[in-house]
């Protein structure tokens, strides 16, 4: 009996030790890649597992932050081993820090996460045409992925057979494009003009851009429309995906063979589930769908807000009184972890 207890004790100790080994801290570094073929600088944040401890720095004034931040160790040593990689695409007018709630958990669970600012369509860099050249975001992601995999330091820590894509809103569409989705940019019989109104994040401009006839937009579309798929990415997790109005036929999604999970709220008034999440799910044969209730809106998938954020930007920081953003994040992370564990 004593021997049995000793064996069981050893198993418990081993299990506990294995779990502790998986409790990584978060290392962080930043780099700007430049796609010279398109003259696009792509500011990129790399978050990775480390056993280095968080180094406390001089406190800085975060009183003007809209969202809560996470603790990381800048320039830490990457933990030994090979890790799966997640490539994150933010929503329109967002940035590489928009989903740190998601990034934090995934890194602690043993993923390297790369998040980029899409050129001309980020908080820090707004160019009107880049808000409507949606397809070029997929090219951004492909370029950054290539640079990361070829990097002599972080690239050696990545398991190239286990690469996943993550996106929110326009970043959700970006991942559907990377999976092989072909968007129809024209305002045809399947689209209504009100479906393609500019998002609230669209920059103020006196210039009138004719989406249908603008030569720069048309040229970009013709050049990149058939180059969006990236077969290196093996599974996709998208939250409240946008641009559903540009998808109306199964032929537009027939090249999507990788598993794809769609998560959205029934109360989304920015990208309604009927025209977006449900539409994508119906058109993508191998997709899975999880819908939160009618109280859950679009911006619940952004980081948790600060009190200052609630005061100055209530539209993107304050949810329905019955919605706990942290709990939605927790459930979403459960779904994502299970999905990637199964498919990467």
PAVEXTI-102866 format. One record per residue: residue in one letter; x, y, z of N, C-alpha, C in turn. Coordinates in steps of 0.001 Angstrom, whole numbers, plus 500000, padded with zeros to 6 digits. Layout:
BEGIN
PT   rest      n.X      n.Y      n.Z     ca.X     ca.Y     ca.Z      c.X      c.Y      c.Z
PT      A        X        Y        Z        X        Y        Z        X        Y        Z
...
This chain:
BEGIN
PT   rest      n.X      n.Y      n.Z     ca.X     ca.Y     ca.Z      c.X      c.Y      c.Z
PT      X   500845   498789   500000   500000   500000   500000   500870   501247   500000
PT      X   501907   501225   500837   502807   502369   500925   503474   502632   499587
PT      X   503835   501525   498886   504484   501668   497588   503539   502317   496583
PT      X   502263   501918   496642   501254   502495   495743   501108   503983   495988
PT      X   501072   504377   497269   500947   505795   497606   502147   506589   497116
PT      X   503337   505979   497232   504542   506654   496759   504484   506875   495258
PT      X   504007   505854   494525   503882   505971   493065   502888   507061   492698
PT      X   501724   507046   493400   500713   508065   493131   501252   509449   493448
PT      X   502009   509551   494553   502610   510830   494912   503569   511304   493858
PT      X   504339   510384   493286   505281   510741   492221   504552   511241   490998
PT      X   503421   510584   490680   502639   511005   489509   502109   512412   489711
PT      X   501590   512685   490919   501052   514020   491222   502145   515064   491130
PT      X   503326   514734   491706   504439   515673   491658   504882   515931   490233
PT      X   504931   514873   489412   505341   515033   488006   504344   515887   487251
PT      X   503033   515600   487499   501991   516372   486820   502078   517832   487208
PT      X   502277   518093   488522   502376   519468   488991   503597   520158   488391
PT      X   504708   519414   488327   505936   519974   487755   505752   520306   486295
PT      X   505065   519407   485551   504837   519634   484120   503993   520878   483915
PT      X   502983   521056   484786   502132   522235   484658   502921   523513   484938
PT      X   503801   523443   485956   504589   524625   486284   505517   525005   485141
PT      X   506051   523976   484448   506934   524251   483328   506196   525007   482224
PT      X   504882   524798   482172   504092   525431   481120   503679   526853   481480
PT      X   503858   527237   482734   503458   528573   483159   504549   529571   482799
PT      X   504579   529931   481555   505618   530839   481083   505313   532275   481472
PT      X   506356   533073   481566   506216   534517   481599   506203   535015   480157
PT      X   506012   536311   479991   505869   536860   478640   507052   537749   478289
PT      X   507782   537346   477277   508834   538187   476727   508269   539027   475598
PT      X   508879   540160   475342   508341   541057   474312   509467   541784   473592
PT      X   509320   541912   472303   510233   542738   471526   509475   543321   470345
PT      X   510027   544374   469756   509352   545058   468653   510322   545234   467495
PT      X   509803   545108   466288   510639   545279   465103   509777   545813   463962
PT      X   510362   546602   463096   509645   547090   461917   510207   546401   460676
PT      X   509346   545652   460008   509711   545043   458732   509236   545973   457623
PT      X   509987   546071   456543   509605   546942   455428   509439   546107   454167
PT      X   508211   546044   453689   507945   545365   452419   508266   546370   451312
PT      X   509478   546293   450796   509941   547282   449825   509180   547203   448506
PT      X   508634   546045   448179   507887   545905   446922   506632   546760   446925
PT      X   506121   547070   448131   504919   547901   448252   505187   549171   449044
PT      X   506440   549363   449444   506822   550532   450244   505961   550634   451495
PT      X   505850   549509   452206   505003   549439   453403   505815   549045   454631
PT      X   506009   549969   455562   506608   549592   456849   505549   548899   457712
PT      X   505923   547783   458313   504980   546992   459100   505538   546822   460516
PT      X   505067   547680   461415   505531   547637   462796   504956   546384   463456
PT      X   505828   545594   464041   505434   544267   464521   505884   544038   465959
PT      X   504971   543495   466760   505279   543135   468140   505369   541612   468224
PT      X   506423   541146   468906   506612   539713   469085   506526   539422   470585
PT      X   505632   538517   470940   505418   538145   472341   505741   536655   472438
PT      X   506507   536250   473439   506996   534871   473425   507190   534327   474840
PT      X   507172   532990   474968   507370   532363   476282   508792   532561   476780
PT      X   508902   532888   478047   510209   533052   478686   510095   532638   480146
PT      X   511234   532288   480744   511264   532031   482170   511894   533200   482912
PT      X   512331   534221   482161   512835   535439   482800   511696   536126   483545
PT      X   512010   536699   484675   510987   537373   485463   510760   538792   484976
PT      X   509559   539264   485211   509217   540641   484863   510108   541602   485627
PT      X   510750   542478   484904   511628   543470   485519   510855   544762   485739
PT      X   510707   545133   486975   509941   546336   487286   510699   547586   486843
PT      X   510037   548389   486041   510653   549626   485572   510082   550804   486354
PT      X   510667   551948   486099   510126   553164   486709   508671   553319   486268
PT      X   507754   553534   487194   506350   553649   486805   506120   554815   485854
PT      X   505330   554523   484816   505011   555614   483894   503542   555996   484051
PT      X   503212   557133   483573   501850   557642   483728   500935   556951   482730
PT      X   500100   556016   483240   499150   555304   482391   497741   555876   482528
PT      X   497643   557058   483112   496324   557613   483403   495530   557944   482146
PT      X   496211   558051   480996   495522   558396   479757   495349   557184   478837
PT      X   495594   555988   479362   495414   554771   478574   493923   554436   478495
PT      X   493448   554041   477309   492051   553645   477158   491818   552240   477695
PT      X   492860   551402   477571   492696   549991   477928   493777   549548   478915
PT      X   493463   548514   479666   494422   547943   480600   495568   547280   479829
PT      X   496760   547326   480411   497931   546749   479764   498350   545471   480492
PT      X   499299   544752   479914   499785   543516   480525   501257   543672   480906
PT      X   501729   542818   481813   503122   542849   482257   503966   541911   481403
PT      X   505054   542423   480867   505955   541614   480060   507398   541940   480440
PT      X   508316   541103   479959   509732   541356   480160   510352   541705   478820
PT      X   510776   542934   478674   511292   543425   477401   512652   542792   477105
PT      X   512777   542201   475914   514047   541639   475484   514474   540402   476242
PT      X   513541   539696   476867   513867   538500   477646   514366   537369   476749
PT      X   514982   536390   477361   515465   535205   476636   514279   534302   476321
PT      X   514194   533844   475094   513124   532921   474711   513375   531576   475384
PT      X   512331   530984   475938   512462   529670   476567   512942   528643   475545
PT      X   513624   527619   476019   514104   526570   475123   512940   525783   474549
PT      X   513130   525281   473335   512106   524458   472706   511577   525066   471435
PT      X   510632   524357   470821   509934   524823   469624   508489   525110   470000
PT      X   507980   526234   469567   506644   526648   469963   505754   526892   468746
PT      X   504457   526615   468872   503527   527010   467811   503455   528528   467723
PT      X   503073   529022   466560   503026   530469   466310   501611   530905   465970
PT      X   501187   532019   466551   499914   532645   466189   500202   534022   465606
PT      X   499570   534323   464476   499721   535610   463807   498416   536380   463970
PT      X   498493   537565   464597   497297   538318   464981   497092   539549   464100
PT      X   495846   539728   463636   495478   540880   462813   494389   541693   463524
PT      X   494651   542990   463743   493721   543851   464473   492553   544320   463589
PT      X   491579   544948   464230   490437   545499   463512   490786   546810   462824
PT      X   489858   547320   462018   490117   548549   461273   490402   549707   462234
PT      X   491494   550418   461975   491868   551532   462832   492417   551129   464182
PT      X   492581   549817   464407   493131   549327   465671   494647   549260   465597
PT      X   495231   548431   466425   496686   548327   466429   497139   546997   467018
PT      X   498454   546795   467028   499006   545499   467435   498799   545191   468910
PT      X   498346   546176   469695   498099   545962   471119   496607   545762   471427
PT      X   495762   545752   470419   494309   545713   470636   493825   544434   471300
PT      X   494576   543346   471150   494128   542045   471662   495130   541459   472655
PT      X   495703   542304   473509   496693   541772   474448   496056   540829   475476
PT      X   494755   540956   475722   494077   540002   476602   494194   538588   476037
PT      X   494106   538462   474736   494213   537175   474047   495676   536731   474004
PT      X   496534   537669   473657   497963   537376   473519   498550   536903   474845
PT      X   498219   537581   475932   498764   537240   477246   498530   535768   477588
PT      X   497321   535301   477445   496974   533928   477789   497675   532927   476868
PT      X   497685   533212   475588   498263   532263   474642   499769   532110   474845
PT      X   500459   533208   475150   501908   533119   475406   502169   532311   476670
PT      X   501392   532554   477704   501564   531802   478948   501312   530316   478749
PT      X   500506   529982   477747   500225   528583   477439   501234   527973   476474
PT      X   502221   528766   476042   503288   528196   475233   503250   528520   473758
PT      X   502619   529624   473380   502603   530073   471988   503496   531300   471813
PT      X   504154   531379   470688   504747   532640   470260   503652   533379   469506
PT      X   503469   534657   469807   502414   535432   469154   503023   536658   468479
PT      X   502681   536832   467222   503166   537973   466446   501963   538822   466062
PT      X   502018   540108   466386   500908   541014   466111   501446   542246   465381
PT      X   500851   542583   464255   501375   543674   463444   500389   544827   463298
PT      X   500925   546015   463060   500110   547169   462672   499979   547157   461155
PT      X   498745   547092   460677   498540   547128   459228   498775   548549   458714
PT      X   499634   548669   457736   500037   549975   457210   498828   550787   456739
PT      X   498744   552023   457219   497697   552940   456783   496337   552680   457384
PT      X   496208   551596   458161   494911   551240   458730   495063   550905   460216
PT      X   495893   551687   460892   496101   551464   462321   495855   552761   463094
PT      X   495775   552633   464398   495552   553781   465272   496586   554871   465029
PT      X   497819   554448   464783   498943   555374   464719   499266   555838   463297
PT      X   498579   555293   462300   498908   555588   460911   497663   555377   460051
PT      X   496968   556477   459750   495707   556362   459022   495810   556997   457644
PT      X   495603   556163   456625   495590   556614   455233   494269   556142   454629
PT      X   493415   557059   454187   492060   556693   453775   491965   555483   452846
PT      X   492751   555434   451799   492632   554319   450850   492970   552971   451480
PT      X   493854   552992   452470   494231   551725   453094   493084   551148   453934
PT      X   492095   551962   454231   490928   551463   454953   490001   550655   454043
PT      X   490160   550801   452742   489276   550088   451817   490022   549095   450927
PT      X   491338   549059   451035   492123   548040   450323   492312   546855   451270
PT      X   491192   546225   451626   491205   545189   452663   492152   544043   452341
PT      X   492180   543634   451071   492949   542472   450646   494448   542628   450895
PT      X   494949   543863   450929   496386   544043   451133   496812   543719   452564
PT      X   495862   543668   453471   496190   543260   454838   496710   541812   454861
PT      X   496140   540966   454024   496616   539579   453958   498058   539527   453455
PT      X   498388   540407   452531   499758   540465   452015   500705   540962   453115
PT      X   500228   541918   453927   501002   542366   455099   501355   541168   455981
PT      X   500331   540382   456319   500516   539249   457227   501474   538216   456637
PT      X   501346   537955   455341   502240   536998   454687   503694   537458   454767
PT      X   503905   538750   454520   505269   539282   454520   505889   539183   455916
PT      X   505113   539571   456932   505615   539509   458303   505899   538062   458694
PT      X   505024   537145   458315   505231   535736   458630   506535   535223   458024
PT      X   506793   535583   456783   508042   535177   456136   509251   535718   456887
PT      X   509188   536994   457254   510305   537617   457987   510533   536946   459334
PT      X   509468   536625   460028   509577   535993   461344   510195   534603   461224
PT      X   509723   533826   460259   510233   532468   460096   511699   532449   459677
PT      X   512116   533495   458963   513505   533560   458504   514442   534212   459520
PT      X   513878   534768   460585   514695   535433   461594   515608   534421   462289
PT      X   516881   534768   462438   517872   533823   462964   517694   533547   464456
PT      X   516930   534381   465133   516719   534154   466560   515328   533575   466826
PT      X   514298   534385   466673   512948   533908   466990   512501   532825   466029
PT      X   512964   532872   464781   512558   531880   463798   512961   530469   464167
PT      X   514072   530338   464866   514553   529009   465261   513728   528411   466388
PT      X   512893   529219   467023   512070   528754   468138   510648   528383   467703
PT      X   510370   528533   466420   509009   528308   465916   508883   526933   465272
PT      X   507807   526235   465614   507459   525000   464920   506670   525392   463680
PT      X   507329   525360   462528   506716   525833   461292   505531   525016   460809
PT      X   505296   523866   461427   504131   523055   461062   502907   523430   461878
PT      X   503105   524326   462867   502009   524693   463763   501847   526210   463790
PT      X   501250   526736   462745   501026   528177   462625   499528   528437   462523
PT      X   499027   529329   463370   497607   529668   463362   497391   531148   463124
PT      X   496201   531505   462664   495842   532897   462434   494725   533320   463373
PT      X   494800   534566   463848   493800   535120   464767   493440   536521   464291
PT      X   492164   536867   464317   491797   538214   463891   490486   538679   464482
PT      X   490357   539987   464618   489140   540621   465109   488629   541607   464075
PT      X   487327   541586   463783   486667   542536   462903   487285   542507   461500
PT      X   487897   543600   461046   488548   543563   459743   489709   542567   459760
PT      X   490284   542366   460939   491301   541332   461088   490709   539938   460956
PT      X   489422   539802   461266   488731   538537   461039   488624   538252   459554
PT      X   488192   539271   458784   488188   539117   457319   489588   538793   456812
PT      X   490604   539488   457350   491985   539279   456911   492365   537807   457009
PT      X   491949   537163   458094   492258   535747   458264   491435   534862   457338
PT      X   490223   535265   457052   489418   534513   456085   490050   534608   454705
PT      X   490621   535769   454380   491366   535922   453128   492605   535026   453131
PT      X   493346   535031   454237   494535   534194   454336   494185   532710   454227
PT      X   492991   532362   454657   492544   530970   454551   492181   530606   453109
PT      X   491946   531636   452290   491600   531387   450888   490320   532049   450433
PT      X   489743   532918   451265   488501   533601   450899   488737   534726   449898
PT      X   487910   534765   448875   488058   535736   447787   486948   536771   447895
PT      X   487296   538021   448205   486289   539059   448399   485915   539713   447069
PT      X   484623   540000   446917   484130   540744   445763   484036   542216   446182
PT      X   484894   543061   445626   484946   544464   446030   483894   545312   445334
PT      X   483278   544815   444289   482333   545621   443522   480969   545661   444194
PT      X   480260   546714   443948   478922   546862   444503   477936   546253   443505
PT      X   477831   544939   443559   476978   544229   442615   475569   544040   443143
PT      X   474856   543137   442503   473451   542919   442859   473294   542330   444264
PT      X   474371   541744   444785   474296   541109   446096   474604   542091   447226
PT      X   475035   543291   446890   475434   544243   447906   474531   545471   447922
PT      X   474417   546061   449087   473685   547310   449246   474671   548392   449656
PT      X   474447   549602   449173   475390   550687   449462   475510   550935   450956
PT      X   474414   550747   451727   474479   551012   453161   475341   549970   453889
PT      X   475541   548803   453250   476384   547784   453858   477853   548188   453842
PT      X   478199   549108   452953   479594   549446   452788   479885   550882   453223
PT      X   479239   551318   454247   479538   552619   454814   480899   552573   455500
PT      X   481582   553709   455506   482889   553744   456139   482758   553518   457645
PT      X   483678   552766   458242   483616   552515   459689   483865   553795   460472
PT      X   483442   553836   461742   483634   555057   462545   485101   555421   462724
PT      X   486000   554452   462539   487429   554726   462690   488041   555375   461448
PT      X   487254   555501   460379   487776   556055   459129   488266   557481   459354
PT      X   489470   557815   458861   490044   559150   459122   489295   560259   458405
PT      X   489298   561435   459003   488678   562593   458368   489505   563014   457153
PT      X   488833   563266   456055   489534   563678   454841   488606   564501   453958
PT      X   489172   565492   453287   488386   566288   452343   488340   565614   450971
PT      X   489204   564629   450780   489267   563950   449491   488068   563019   449323
PT      X   487477   563047   448162   486380   562138   447845   486962   560944   447091
PT      X   486807   559758   447660   487340   558552   447042   486192   557739   446458
PT      X   486225   557524   445172   485217   556707   444501   485681   555252   444567
PT      X   485092   554496   445482   485528   553128   445706   485463   552296   444418
PT      X   484438   552542   443600   484241   551733   442392   485250   552050   441297
PT      X   485668   553323   441206   486464   553741   440041   487879   554205   440371
PT      X   488220   554337   441641   489540   554829   442010   490632   553935   441423
PT      X   491541   554516   440659   492541   553728   439925   493505   553000   440858
PT      X   493872   553628   441977   494806   552995   442905   494177   551776   443592
PT      X   492901   551903   443924   492203   550789   444559   492019   549642   443574
PT      X   491611   549969   442372   491408   548941   441339   492713   548225   441018
PT      X   493785   548986   440875   495085   548406   440564   495542   547456   441669
PT      X   495358   547872   442912   495736   547037   444048   494939   545733   444044
PT      X   493653   545849   443796   492781   544667   443800   493203   543671   442717
PT      X   493451   544175   441517   493852   543294   440420   495195   542615   440711
PT      X   496076   543335   441385   497410   542805   441669   497399   541731   442751
PT      X   496588   541917   443788   496692   541057   444968   495498   540144   445241
PT      X   494412   540293   444496   493190   539552   444814   493367   538041   444786
PT      X   494284   537548   443950   494497   536101   443847   495708   535619   444630
PT      X   496262   536503   445482   497488   536150   446209   497297   536155   447716
PT      X   496054   536169   448157   495792   536351   449584   495975   535076   450413
PT      X   495784   533917   449830   495846   532670   450609   497279   532369   451037
PT      X   497411   531880   452282   498719   531466   452794   498582   530065   453394
PT      X   499060   529066   452663   498913   527672   453078   499764   527319   454291
PT      X   500681   528210   454672   501508   527943   455862   500688   528019   457139
PT      X   499581   528740   457096   498727   528908   458267   497695   527788   458266
PT      X   497687   526983   459318   496937   525722   459327   495569   525797   459991
PT      X   495282   526848   460737   493991   526974   461412   493738   528441   461730
PT      X   492457   528832   461735   492099   530244   461874   491006   530426   462925
PT      X   491213   531423   463797   490239   531752   464835   489881   533218   464675
PT      X   488619   533505   464327   488231   534887   464024   487086   535344   464922
PT      X   487175   536602   465362   486186   537186   466257   485471   538343   465564
PT      X   484147   538274   465537   483314   539323   464936   483846   539763   463570
PT      X   484007   538835   462623   484593   539186   461323   483739   540174   460536
PT      X   484412   541058   459794   483738   542081   458985   483831   541738   457499
PT      X   483311   542635   456645   483352   542556   455174   482520   541395   454640
PT      X   481558   540932   455443   480686   539854   454969   479891   540222   453732
PT      X   479653   541539   453536   478890   541967   452357   479623   541648   451064
PT      X   480929   541408   451137   481711   541083   449948   481750   539600   449638
PT      X   480953   538811   450374   480909   537361   450167   479455   536922   449964
PT      X   479175   536340   448810   477801   535962   448497   477685   534633   447779
PT      X   478830   533961   447528   478796   532703   446791   479795   531709   447381
PT      X   479427   530428   447452   480358   529405   447952   481638   529315   447125
PT      X   481601   529779   445877   482816   529737   445057   483897   530669   445618
PT      X   483476   531672   446396   484438   532612   446980   485193   532006   448159
PT      X   484674   530915   448692   485309   530301   449865   485712   528844   449603
PT      X   485618   528395   448373   485902   526990   448089   487371   526618   448289
PT      X   488263   527612   448306   489681   527332   448521   490041   527246   450007
PT      X   489048   527498   450861   489304   527410   452301   489219   525943   452721
PT      X   490351   525374   453037   490408   523967   453456   490843   523822   454913
PT      X   491490   524824   455455   491932   524778   456855   490738   524992   457780
PT      X   490753   524395   458975   489663   524625   459933   489591   526092   460339
PT      X   488365   526581   460511   488149   527991   460813   487031   528112   461845
PT      X   487302   528827   462920   486338   528994   464009   485918   530458   464069
PT      X   484603   530684   464057   484051   532037   464095   483342   532258   465431
PT      X   483684   533366   466107   483049   533733   467367   482485   535142   467221
PT      X   481250   535344   467655   480635   536675   467537   479496   536809   468542
PT      X   479024   538048   468719   477900   538315   469605   476645   538646   468805
PT      X   475514   538152   469244   474253   538430   468545   473869   539899   468612
PT      X   474449   540617   469575   474134   542039   469718   475079   542951   468956
PT      X   475869   542399   468048   476831   543189   467276   476098   544107   466301
PT      X   476213   545421   466510   475558   546394   465625   476537   547003   464628
PT      X   477794   546638   464717   478795   547125   463757   478973   546157   462596
PT      X   479072   544887   462926   479157   543846   461898   478096   542800   462247
PT      X   476873   543065   461833   475757   542203   462217   476056   540747   461879
PT      X   475641   539839   462750   475950   538430   462508   475256   537908   461255
PT      X   474085   538464   460915   473381   537984   459719   474212   538208   458463
PT      X   474840   539370   458365   475615   539692   457166   477079   539272   457263
PT      X   477515   538904   458450   478934   538619   458632   479179   537221   459198
PT      X   479135   537060   460516   479471   535764   461114   478641   534624   460540
PT      X   477315   534795   460502   476452   533742   459961   476666   533548   458465
PT      X   476835   534650   457758   477069   534571   456319   478346   533790   456018
PT      X   479422   534122   456725   480678   533390   456539   480506   531911   456880
PT      X   479846   531647   458001   479663   530263   458444   478901   529445   457401
PT      X   477896   530055   456814   477106   529354   455799   477885   529105   454511
PT      X   478844   529983   454226   479600   529865   452973   480874   529028   453111
PT      X   481373   528885   454339   482624   528145   454560   482273   526756   455088
PT      X   482504   525767   454265   482045   524413   454556   482608   523842   455851
PT      X   483853   524134   456157   484504   523528   457331   484637   524498   458503
PT      X   483720   525443   458612   483777   526397   459721   482950   525923   460907
PT      X   483338   526406   462097   482560   526218   463313   482128   527600   463787
PT      X   481023   527659   464512   480485   528959   464933   480062   528910   466384
PT      X   480450   529948   467137   479958   530129   468499   479405   531542   468618
PT      X   478143   531656   469018   477506   532960   469157   477182   533243   470620
PT      X   477597   534421   471081   477183   534890   472396   475798   535523   472267
PT      X   475156   535803   473394   473765   536243   473359   473593   537658   472794
PT      X   472341   538085   472766   471975   539349   472119   472485   540584   472856
PT      X   473047   540414   474036   473615   541555   474760   475080   541812   474407
PT      X   475700   540872   473736   477136   540953   473446   477368   541657   472115
PT      X   478077   542778   472173   478303   543586   470978   479660   543361   470337
PT      X   480034   544284   469483   481225   544145   468647   482523   544336   469425
PT      X   482597   545415   470202   483870   545807   470804   484208   545058   472086
PT      X   483373   544095   472464   483662   543276   473637   484970   542509   473459
PT      X   485403   542341   472206   486633   541593   471927   487894   542460   472001
PT      X   487725   543733   472312   488891   544569   472598   489321   544349   474049
PT      X   490448   544920   474431   490952   544784   475800   489976   545364   476818
PT      X   490149   544962   478063   489355   545553   479139   489702   547039   479267
PT      X   488723   547896   479441   488982   549338   479489   489415   549829   480859
PT      X   490047   550987   480862   490331   551707   482107   489142   552631   482385
PT      X   489116   553227   483554   488049   554189   483851   488155   555397   482931
PT      X   489382   555799   482628   489583   556901   481688   489020   556533   480319
PT      X   489267   555298   479883   488756   554844   478596   487242   554896   478531
PT      X   486598   554510   479616   485137   554543   479649   484607   555974   479538
PT      X   485365   556923   480069   484934   558319   480037   485072   558932   478650
PT      X   486202   558643   477970   486482   559339   476710   486094   558550   475467
PT      X   485924   557235   475596   485575   556429   474422   484545   555366   474793
PT      X   483370   555802   475248   482363   554846   475728   481888   553861   474661
PT      X   481898   554269   473399   481387   553400   472337   482168   552099   472218
PT      X   483464   552138   472530   484282   550940   472369   484720   550335   473705
PT      X   484315   550958   474802   484763   550469   476113   483630   550030   477028
PT      X   482416   550512   476795   481311   550187   477687   480373   549186   477014
PT      X   480181   548050   477673   479318   546997   477150   477930   547082   477788
PT      X   477035   546247   477329   475708   546148   477921   475856   545822   479412
PT      X   474985   546367   480263   475093   546135   481712   475135   544653   482105
PT      X   474561   543805   481296   474547   542373   481611   475784   541639   481108
PT      X   476689   542371   480456   477872   541740   479855   479112   542034   480693
PT      X   479839   540991   481027   481122   541110   481712   482208   540808   480667
PT      X   482907   541860   480221   483896   541689   479148   484957   540656   479527
PT      X   485371   540661   480774   486405   539718   481217   485915   538279   481086
PT      X   484650   538036   481407   484103   536684   481293   483991   536250   479828
PT      X   483617   537176   478962   483557   536861   477525   484960   536517   477033
PT      X   485936   537267   477484   487327   536966   477123   487715   535567   477604
PT      X   487344   535241   478823   487696   533945   479381   487107   532797   478579
PT      X   485830   532906   478232   485178   531859   477439   485788   531776   476045
PT      X   486075   532921   475457   486669   532951   474120   488039   532278   474131
PT      X   488809   532513   475174   490123   531886   475296   489996   530372   475441
PT      X   488995   529917   476176   488759   528471   476291   488517   527870   474915
PT      X   487677   528530   474129   487370   528040   472781   488615   528038   471903
PT      X   489398   529111   471984   490583   529233   471136   491642   528197   471504
PT      X   491874   527997   472795   492872   527025   473237   492500   525621   472784
PT      X   491230   525263   472952   490789   523938   472528   490890   523776   471014
PT      X   490541   524836   470292   490584   524806   468823   492006   524622   468315
PT      X   492925   525420   468817   494295   525318   468333   494983   524035   468819
PT      X   494620   523582   469997   495203   522321   470477   494792   521164   469564
PT      X   493575   521237   469065   493075   520177   468188   493626   520290   466765
PT      X   493867   521514   466308   494148   521707   464890   495575   522129   464531
PT      X   496408   522363   465538   497810   522700   465254   498724   521575   465741
